[in-house]
Amino acid sequence: MKTLQQFASKPETIPASTSWYLADLGEARGKQELFTKQSPQRLKVLREHALIESAVSSNRIEGVTVDQSRVGTVIFGKSLLKDRDEEEVRGYRDALKLIHEQGAKLPVSEITIKKLHRLTRGDIWDAGKYKDKDSDIIEKYPDGRERVRFKAVSAAETDAFMRELLESWNRSLRERWVHPLIAIAAFNLDFLCVHPFRDGNGRVSRLLLLLQCYHLGYEVGRYISLERLIEENKERYYETLEQSSQGWHEGKHNPWAYVNYLLYSLKSAYKEFEERVGQTASPKGAKTELVLKAIRRQSGEFRLADIERACPGVGREWIRVLLGNLRKSKQVACRGRGPAARWRYKGKKAGGVGSDFYDTAIFVDSSIPASGSPNSCS
């Protein structure tokens, strides 16, 4: 609530970049109704992909992973789960479903916040309960090192801070302290600085972002995974969060880096939605487009496993065949054999606007073999 209180106590000069984001998002929301009148089948495909990507990406940001071959079972199945990570991914799915089904009817309240935490944490002793011991925000490095990135609100003060945060959120909307989208980003920053739970704060913050967007009529998160976009820019996420939290306890922090990061992520979601809503002709076409987009995003060499991680819910054989066909059309190059093979996207052919790339997609949709691989490289 320190950020929201900043906006309440003094008029803020909004940075030009923030104003541009707000203008673009206002225009995008105006087009939203037009996009959502598209074919129900197209939108169903986008919703399913967003559900998978959101549950997988939000947990993966926190180091919780599920074997690629189990993603479909965990998200859409009812079978027994193998481990704690699978339980948390399915729990996140349940939280997403709650938000998607109830939308703006689900209030932003302590009851909702604790319920979302309980769903995402599953059968663990403190699910749905604020922390009872002080816990700082720790950054973990791949080599095992850790550092305290931010000293969170103490356990003894958490209840009071959360009540004040929610009161500030409601007042900011009623009294229009600042543009509501800026208020969402400010709430998100304050929530992460309070750090009310022992674990799972990042996941709950992303669910609240989705819910609050619903409250303001920005429903792109139903079709495009905000969590996946955040994961794709995870380094920037942590960087802006650290920048904007310095001096938070004293109310002297500068929130704009983090505010702009979240607005940029939301804008990116709308841009992708606009691009994909006209391209998702069928479930097969949607899968192919998902894989093609992941391939185009790769910088330098990549492995089949990299594309699998970027495309949860798409089978390895589908990716393997697509890569094989792209190789035949000389749009990707490959060195090595088997799962360790290294691939590289060579870009569009001269004289076209990516048409060869999409022609390959059509070919793949009708050519998935029953077994085997079209080339030895993959």
PyMOL commands that set and color helices and strands:
alter all, ss='L'
color gray80, all
select helices_A, chain A and resi 2-9+16-35+40-61+68-76+84-105+110-121+155-175+180-194+201-215+220-222+226-232+234-245+256-277+283-297+304-310+316-328+338-340+355-365
alter helices_A, ss='H'
color red, helices_A
select strands_A, chain A and resi 137-140+146-150+332-335+342-345
alter strands_A, ss='S'
color yellow, strands_A
deselect
rebuild
show_as cartoon
